[in-house]
Amino acid sequence: MNKEAAMNAKANVQLKKTNQSSIQPRHMDFEFDAAIPRYWFDNDQFKTLLLTALSSTFPEGERFFVRSVRHYQKQVRSPRLQEEVKGFIGQEAHHGKEHDAFNDFMESKGVPTRTVDAFVNRGMRFMAKHLSPERQLAKTCALEHFTAMLAELILENPDFLKGMDERMLPLWLWHAVEESEHKAVAFDVYQEQVGSYLVRTSEMAFTTLEFISFTAFHYYQLRKGMGDSTDWRSVAQGFNWLLGKPGWLRRLGKSYLAYYKRDFHPGKKDSTLLRRNALKKLAKLLNEPSLAA
């Protein structure tokens, strides 16, 4: 690890138990060094803008997730799930806060993240108005499955983040750990309060089309609003990175299709060890031993 990079990976970490479950929010308060380059992921335009496009959707998306689960919170019958919902809400609230800070940092680098944020805000308001609470929760479950798959891809395959500026690694590791931790909460609320297989799977099919098309569109929004030209070689290599070799997205096919099984449950995949190892790495990056405790 580059010593200077490690010293500049900063967060004001606060750990405080907020509920009676294993899902606890970690207050990170990341600080992003102004010296971090615009293309912080392997000095690559495509990779950097793809992850920035995702990050630009997170604050409003996380708030949508919280609202969809909170709608059913008082009706949840399981005491265990009640506590996990509190943890889920706490973690998602902090994800929105930290990605707001990251997005502001990228805006300062000339990447128009606020354009995407405003677009997503309008989309979330449209869905809140036109989708039933059941459909909103089903959409949350679908998107939580996407984020859990991507999170655990990161945790299982350190090479996915190869070349990333080490001052950026803590943000993505922390987010991945917590997405994996609470991956079953919205699903469990849905199963207890709604339970429709048809609504769950049809919403996943529709959300898949949305996720792919809007991620591409948000990448385009960021790219269009910047001053420099498109690096087409980076784009070509990026598609190979995702779909060819190593083909990170292609590797998610089995996990994605599992969602359509009637007996699917996110908790069938035990990722405890993955998270524990990632927290050890995060603790070392930030010089915060309490994170690995």
C-alpha positions as CSV (number, residue, x, y, z in Angstrom):
1,M,0.0,0.0,0.0
2,N,1.3,3.4,-0.9
3,K,2.0,5.2,2.4
4,E,0.9,8.6,1.2
5,A,-2.3,7.2,-0.2
6,A,-3.1,5.4,3.0
7,M,-2.5,8.6,5.0
8,N,-4.8,10.5,2.8
9,A,-7.7,8.0,3.0
10,K,-9.6,9.7,5.8
11,A,-12.8,9.2,7.6
12,N,-14.1,10.4,11.0
13,V,-15.5,7.0,12.1
14,Q,-18.1,6.7,14.8
15,L,-19.5,3.4,15.9
16,K,-22.6,3.3,18.1
17,K,-25.1,0.5,18.6
18,T,-28.5,1.8,17.5
19,N,-30.7,-1.4,17.5
20,Q,-30.7,-5.0,18.8
21,S,-29.5,-6.7,15.6
22,S,-26.2,-7.3,13.8
23,I,-27.0,-4.6,11.3
24,Q,-25.4,-1.4,12.7
25,P,-24.8,1.8,10.8
26,R,-21.2,3.0,10.7
27,H,-20.9,6.8,10.7
28,M,-17.9,7.3,8.3
29,D,-17.8,11.0,7.4
30,F,-15.3,10.5,4.5
31,E,-13.0,13.2,3.5
32,F,-11.8,13.3,-0.2
33,D,-8.4,14.7,-0.8
34,A,-8.5,17.5,-3.5
35,A,-5.4,15.9,-5.0
36,I,-7.3,12.8,-6.0
37,P,-7.4,12.9,-9.9
38,R,-10.7,13.2,-11.8
39,Y,-10.2,9.7,-13.2
40,W,-9.4,7.9,-9.9
41,F,-10.3,4.4,-11.1
42,D,-7.2,3.0,-12.8
43,N,-6.8,6.5,-14.5
44,D,-9.6,5.3,-16.7
45,Q,-12.5,7.4,-18.0
46,F,-15.0,4.7,-18.5
47,K,-14.5,2.9,-15.1
48,T,-14.5,6.2,-13.2
49,L,-17.6,7.5,-14.9
50,L,-19.5,4.2,-14.6
51,L,-19.0,4.1,-10.8
52,T,-19.7,7.8,-10.6
53,A,-22.9,7.4,-12.5
54,L,-24.0,4.7,-10.0
55,S,-23.0,6.9,-7.1
56,S,-25.0,9.8,-8.5
57,T,-28.2,7.7,-8.2
58,F,-27.5,6.5,-4.7
59,P,-28.6,9.4,-2.5
60,E,-32.1,9.6,-4.0
61,G,-32.3,5.9,-4.5
62,E,-31.4,5.1,-0.9
63,R,-34.1,7.5,0.3
64,F,-36.6,5.7,-1.9
65,F,-35.6,2.4,-0.4
66,V,-36.0,3.8,3.1
67,R,-39.5,5.2,2.4
68,S,-40.7,2.0,0.8
69,V,-39.6,-0.1,3.8
70,R,-40.7,2.5,6.4
71,H,-44.2,2.4,4.9
72,Y,-44.5,-1.1,6.4
73,Q,-42.3,-0.7,9.5
74,K,-45.0,-0.4,12.1
75,Q,-46.8,-3.4,10.7
76,V,-43.8,-5.8,10.8
77,R,-44.7,-8.7,13.1
78,S,-41.3,-10.2,13.7
79,P,-39.4,-8.5,16.6
80,R,-36.1,-9.6,15.0
81,L,-37.1,-8.0,11.7
82,Q,-38.2,-4.9,13.5
83,E,-34.7,-4.4,14.8
84,E,-33.1,-5.2,11.4
85,V,-35.4,-2.6,9.8
86,K,-33.9,0.0,12.1
87,G,-30.4,-1.0,11.1
88,F,-31.4,-1.0,7.4
89,I,-32.7,2.5,7.7
90,G,-29.7,3.7,9.6
91,Q,-27.2,2.2,7.1
92,E,-29.1,3.5,4.0
93,A,-29.4,7.0,5.4
94,H,-25.6,7.1,5.9
95,H,-25.0,5.7,2.4
96,G,-27.0,8.6,1.0
97,K,-25.0,11.1,3.1
98,E,-21.6,9.8,2.1
99,H,-22.4,9.5,-1.6
100,D,-23.7,13.1,-1.5
101,A,-20.3,14.1,-0.3
102,F,-18.6,12.0,-3.0
103,N,-20.8,13.4,-5.7
104,D,-20.0,16.9,-4.6
105,F,-16.3,16.0,-4.8
106,M,-16.8,14.8,-8.4
107,E,-18.8,17.9,-9.2
108,S,-15.8,20.0,-8.1
109,K,-13.8,17.9,-10.6
110,G,-16.0,19.0,-13.5
111,V,-18.2,15.9,-13.5
112,P,-21.9,17.0,-13.5
113,T,-23.3,14.6,-10.8
114,R,-26.0,17.1,-9.8
115,T,-27.6,16.7,-13.2
116,V,-28.0,13.0,-12.6
117,D,-29.2,13.6,-9.0
118,A,-31.9,16.0,-10.1
119,F,-33.0,13.5,-12.8
120,V,-33.2,10.6,-10.3
121,N,-35.1,12.9,-7.9
122,R,-37.8,13.5,-10.5
123,G,-38.0,9.7,-11.2
124,M,-38.4,8.8,-7.6
125,R,-41.2,11.3,-7.1
126,F,-42.9,9.9,-10.2
127,M,-42.7,6.4,-8.8
128,A,-43.9,7.5,-5.4
129,K,-47.0,9.0,-7.0
130,H,-47.8,6.2,-9.5
131,L,-46.6,2.9,-8.0
132,S,-48.5,1.1,-5.2
133,P,-46.6,0.6,-1.9
134,E,-46.4,-3.1,-2.8
135,R,-44.7,-2.3,-6.1
136,Q,-42.4,0.3,-4.5
137,L,-41.2,-2.3,-2.0
138,A,-40.8,-4.9,-4.7
139,K,-38.7,-2.5,-6.7
140,T,-36.6,-1.9,-3.6
141,C,-36.1,-5.6,-3.2
142,A,-35.0,-5.9,-6.9
143,L,-32.5,-3.0,-6.6
144,E,-31.3,-4.3,-3.3
145,H,-30.5,-7.6,-5.0
146,F,-28.5,-5.7,-7.7
147,T,-26.6,-3.8,-5.1
148,A,-25.9,-6.9,-3.0
149,M,-24.7,-8.8,-6.1
150,L,-22.3,-6.0,-7.0
151,A,-21.2,-5.5,-3.4
152,E,-20.4,-9.2,-3.0
153,L,-18.7,-9.2,-6.4
154,I,-16.4,-6.5,-5.0
155,L,-15.8,-8.4,-1.7
156,E,-15.1,-11.7,-3.4
157,N,-12.9,-10.3,-6.1
158,P,-10.3,-7.8,-5.0
159,D,-9.2,-7.6,-8.7
160,F,-12.4,-5.8,-9.5
161,L,-11.0,-2.7,-7.7
162,K,-7.5,-3.1,-9.1
163,G,-6.0,0.3,-10.0
164,M,-8.4,2.3,-8.0
165,D,-6.8,5.2,-6.1
166,E,-6.4,3.9,-2.6
167,R,-7.9,7.1,-1.1
168,M,-11.2,6.0,-2.8
169,L,-11.2,2.4,-1.8
170,P,-12.7,2.9,1.7
171,L,-15.9,4.4,0.4
172,W,-16.6,1.4,-1.9
173,L,-15.5,-1.2,0.6
174,W,-17.6,0.2,3.4
175,H,-20.7,0.5,1.1
176,A,-20.2,-3.0,-0.2
177,V,-20.0,-4.5,3.4
178,E,-23.1,-2.8,4.6
179,E,-25.1,-3.6,1.4
180,S,-24.2,-7.3,2.0
181,E,-25.1,-7.0,5.7
182,H,-28.6,-5.8,5.1
183,K,-29.3,-7.6,1.8
184,A,-32.2,-9.6,3.2
185,V,-34.1,-6.9,5.2
186,A,-36.3,-5.3,2.5
187,F,-36.9,-8.8,1.1
188,D,-38.0,-10.2,4.5
189,V,-40.4,-7.2,4.9
190,Y,-41.8,-7.9,1.5
191,Q,-42.3,-11.6,2.1
192,E,-44.0,-10.9,5.5
193,Q,-46.2,-8.0,4.4
194,V,-46.9,-8.6,0.7
195,G,-45.6,-12.0,-0.4
196,S,-46.7,-12.0,-4.0
197,Y,-44.3,-14.0,-6.2
198,L,-45.8,-12.5,-9.4
199,V,-45.3,-8.9,-8.2
200,R,-41.8,-9.6,-6.9
201,T,-40.6,-11.3,-10.1
202,S,-42.4,-9.0,-12.6
203,E,-41.0,-6.0,-10.8
204,M,-37.5,-7.5,-11.1
205,A,-37.9,-8.0,-14.8
206,F,-39.0,-4.4,-15.3
207,T,-36.4,-3.0,-12.9
208,T,-33.7,-4.9,-14.8
209,L,-34.5,-3.0,-18.0
210,E,-34.6,0.3,-16.0
211,F,-31.3,-0.4,-14.2
212,I,-29.4,-1.1,-17.4
213,S,-30.9,1.6,-19.6
214,F,-30.7,4.3,-16.9
215,T,-27.2,3.4,-15.9
216,A,-26.1,3.9,-19.5
217,F,-28.1,7.1,-19.7
218,H,-26.6,8.5,-16.6
219,Y,-23.1,7.7,-17.9
220,Y,-24.0,9.6,-21.0
221,Q,-25.3,12.5,-18.9
222,L,-22.0,12.7,-17.1
223,R,-20.0,12.3,-20.2
224,K,-21.9,15.0,-22.2
225,G,-21.6,17.6,-19.4
226,M,-17.8,17.3,-19.2
227,G,-15.3,19.4,-21.1
228,D,-12.9,16.7,-22.4
229,S,-13.5,14.3,-25.3
230,T,-14.7,10.7,-25.1
231,D,-11.9,8.2,-24.7
232,W,-13.3,5.5,-27.1
233,R,-10.5,3.1,-26.3
234,S,-11.5,3.3,-22.6
235,V,-15.1,2.6,-23.6
236,A,-14.2,-0.4,-25.7
237,Q,-11.9,-1.8,-22.9
238,G,-14.7,-1.0,-20.4
239,F,-17.2,-3.2,-22.2
240,N,-14.7,-6.0,-22.4
241,W,-14.0,-5.5,-18.6
242,L,-17.8,-5.9,-18.0
243,L,-18.8,-8.5,-20.5
244,G,-15.8,-10.1,-22.1
245,K,-12.7,-10.8,-20.0
246,P,-12.7,-10.7,-17.1
247,G,-16.5,-10.1,-17.7
248,W,-17.5,-9.0,-14.2
249,L,-21.2,-8.5,-15.1
250,R,-21.4,-11.7,-17.0
251,R,-20.3,-13.5,-13.8
252,L,-23.5,-12.3,-12.1
253,G,-25.8,-14.3,-14.3
254,K,-26.4,-17.2,-12.0
255,S,-27.0,-14.9,-8.9
256,Y,-29.4,-12.7,-10.9
257,L,-31.5,-15.6,-12.2
258,A,-31.7,-17.1,-8.7
259,Y,-34.0,-14.2,-7.8
260,Y,-36.8,-15.7,-10.0
261,K,-36.9,-19.0,-8.0
262,R,-40.0,-19.3,-5.7
263,D,-37.8,-20.3,-2.8
264,F,-35.2,-17.6,-3.3
265,H,-33.8,-15.8,-0.3
266,P,-30.8,-13.5,-0.1
267,G,-29.6,-15.1,3.1
268,K,-29.0,-18.4,1.4
269,K,-25.6,-17.1,0.5
270,D,-23.6,-16.7,3.7
271,S,-21.1,-13.8,3.2
272,T,-20.1,-13.3,6.8
273,L,-16.4,-14.2,6.2
274,L,-16.3,-11.9,3.1
275,R,-17.5,-9.0,5.2
276,R,-15.2,-9.8,8.1
277,N,-12.1,-9.8,5.8
278,A,-13.3,-6.6,4.1
279,L,-13.7,-4.8,7.4
280,K,-10.1,-5.8,8.3
281,K,-8.9,-4.3,5.1
282,L,-11.0,-1.2,5.7
283,A,-9.6,-0.9,9.3
284,K,-6.1,-1.0,7.9
285,L,-6.8,1.5,5.1
286,L,-8.2,4.0,7.6
287,N,-6.1,3.1,10.6
288,E,-9.3,2.5,12.6
289,P,-9.0,-0.9,14.4
290,S,-12.5,-0.6,15.8
291,L,-13.9,-1.3,12.3
292,A,-12.5,-4.8,12.4
293,A,-13.6,-5.6,16.0
